[in-house]
């Protein structure tokens, strides 16, 4: 397992729609392990493959924030939202590809998602609360959408300019 570099917005790869995973192999399992390690190291609660430069439909997440509780890492391959609640909720979202920037985003409060797990079995689960927000946020990444795309143009431009400045500072090292 190794920690991968997380792409910082604006990066054209973060705006691309990813390709479905055709087969589950050792490379995919290694990617999932690396993504979980990268997410925990960041630290974050979710990470999508395009954020580490891999244009495939894979996300990882673990919204268990209680340090005393057992970690609940999840790997979702080809995830798809198949139901959304009419009720919505607003969470202050952040993103590992948009560090130190947060904004309130309104999304369905509950979702049902289908996906394939690492053993190749089809799974379905309903998520609510932070888990629902996280899974929707990560699936958006697979479709080339960032949480700032839900914001007004001024706020989105302000955050993008901050990220461009951050990337310039990082490049200077």
RAWONOR-V270832 format. One line per field, one symbol per residue. ss: DSSP state (2 for helix, 1 for strand, 0 for the rest). A space follows every 10 residues. Layout:
# RAWONOR-V270832
ss = ???
This chain:
# RAWONOR-V270832
ss = 0000000000 0222200010 0000022222 2222222222 2200011122 2200010111 1000000000 0001111111 1111000111 1111100111 1111111101 1111110000 0111111122 2222222222 2200002222 0022222222 2222222222 220
